[in-house]
Amino acid sequence: MSVRTIAIILDHSPVASSGERLLLVVIADKSGDDGVAWPSISEMARKALLSERQIKRLIASLVDGGHLQKRKAQRGRRRVSVYRLSGVSGLKSINYEDLPFKLGVPFDEVTSAAPSHEVTPEADEVTSTRARPSVSDQKAAKATSEKLLCGGLSRVGLDALWDAMVEEIGHEPQTKSEKSRFAKSRNELAAAGATSPEVKRRARLYCRKYEGAALTDRALVNHWGEFTPRRLHAVKPPCSSCGIGGGQHAADCETLKRRRA
């Protein structure tokens, strides 16, 4: 592990994606001061808490962007992928004799200049005149975004929806992860137009239909559409002459009356 290489990545890497930056730090953790490492895909996935497919996609993106170099090498009976951090300066030159394998194609030397932290008067002037949103504007934008995601419900409406879900499910979320999942379910129901009375009604219909099955917040979301109230057809008035039935019966009665007349 090279703390120096990790610091170079954290301070000078131009990548904007958090996933790409995390992967560069994982590779730097396995490299020396020259930025060369050969961790396996499974090892990188385990350290970054990502899937192997995501790791492969991030590697391809970093190689295409010039932030990472990739070579193949023969190590004993196995073919390994060797990586070298790129797009930053400050890394030491590679001593190929110290590597435990022989590279068929050497890495390109890093020639990019280190980013300067000096602020020119022009840049300082642009920065000072740039409009920055106030704290109140940021809070208002966040509240508007949350309201759109929650079907336009206010905070009071969301709290009432939360209480109705807790009452029907019979469990108040305790941990941070439970609260996060529960809030996501509540927001999805709010976006679907749910109200507190409707949550109670559909929760009871769910328990009646799926007797013995546990009612959870996700079950309520997944089966919400099953209990949509059916539209009632307009009831036609009864027959004006005899007072019975309606619809076709009334039409028949009028026809019979005209015939008799």
Secondary structure, 3 states (H helix, E strand, C coil): CCHHHHHHHHHHCCCCCHHHHHHHHHHHHHCCCCCEECCCHHHHHHHHCCCHHHHHHHHHHHHHCCCEEEEEEEECCEEEEEEEECCCCCCCCCCHHHCCCEECCCCCCCCCCCCCCCCCHHHHHHHHHCCCCCHHHHHHHHHHHHHHHCCCCCHHHHHHHHHHHHHHHCCCCCCHHHHHHHHHHHHHHHHCCCCHHHHHHHHHHHHHHCCCCCCCHHHHHHCHHHHCCCCCCCCCCCCCCCCCCCCHHHHHHHHHHHHHC
